[in-house]
Amino acid sequence: MNNHTDRQITNYILIDYENVQPKRLTVLQSSPNQMFRIMLFVGSSQSKIPTELALSMQSFGDKAKYIRVTDSGKNALDFYIAYYLGTLVERDHEAYFHVISKDTGYDPLIKYLKSEKINVVRRRDLFDIPWLSSIIKESVNEKIDAIVKNLSGRVSSRPRKVKTLKNAINSMFGNKIDQEEIDTLVKGLEKRGYVVINKEKKVTYQKT
């Protein structure tokens, strides 16, 4: 958690959407003790935003905004992010700045800003932000606990195939989780030793 003696420090999240495409931003909503300003930089050739991501952006109200790059030139989006990052640093130099991109081209600028005592870092993914990672891990563990409890109460009707297990997990959570999260939960069940999945994608249960 980021604390300040006088006020809550803002975390600015600058997302290079040409380089990293998060499916949703609900992980940020899981951090009520953090103050966010989200900027999603969209390339000139990116004409569509997935509905789930758009709804996540909308849920933040005026704390989230799209910045559309109108020029298709090489590295055009990178320059936009560099410009906005500099503007934000000038306006709020005590804030925390997270550039979400796999592009190492930002690193010289970030290195310079760090030398000027600016709290800025490039992350390859939102989940690479340490305190977000801990929230995700906690959330996944809680969901796995709920799945184990549910399946323990239905010994004779437990799913016997991976596909059926995934459908059951999705149903447990109101069909509101995506395939990536379902896969993570199944891997978590395997890691705990609760299920074993063979080459034929059949499931056996090792613990009750």
C-alpha positions, 0 to 999 in steps of 0.5 A: 500500500502506498501511504503519504502523511498528507494525502493519498498518492495517485497511481497512474496506469499508462497502458500501451494497448498496441503492446499489452491487451488486458481483457478487463481492469477488475483487478484494479477495482479489487484495490479499494485502498489505492487511488487510480488514474487509468490511461489507455493508449490505443493505436490508430489501427486498433478500431475495436475495444472488447466489451468487457474492457470497455465496461471496466474502463467505464466503471472508473468514470472520469478516472479512466480515459482513452487516448487515441493515437491518430498518426500511424507512424513508427513508434507514434504511440510510444511518443504519446505515452512519453508526452503524457508521462512527462506532463503527469510527472510535472503536474503530480511528481509525488505520484506513482507511475506504471507504464504497462508495456513489453516495449523496452524502448521506454526504459531509457526515459524511465531510467532518467525519471528515476534518477530525478527521484520520480516513482516510475516503472515499466511493467509487462502486465498489470499483474506484475504490480506487486500489490496487485499480484498479492490480491490476485493470488488471494482471490484465486485461493479463495475461489479454489477453496469455494470450488473444493467445498462445492465439489466435496458436497457432490461426490457422486456427481463430480465432473469427470472430464476437464471440459465438464469441470471447467463448465461447472466452475464457470457455473459456480461463479455465475458464468462471469469469469473468463476462460483464462481465469478458469484455466488458472483455477483448474491449475490451482486445483491440480497444484493443491493435489485435489485433482489429477488430469490425465492425457485423455483430459479425464479428471480424478479426485485425490482429496475429499 
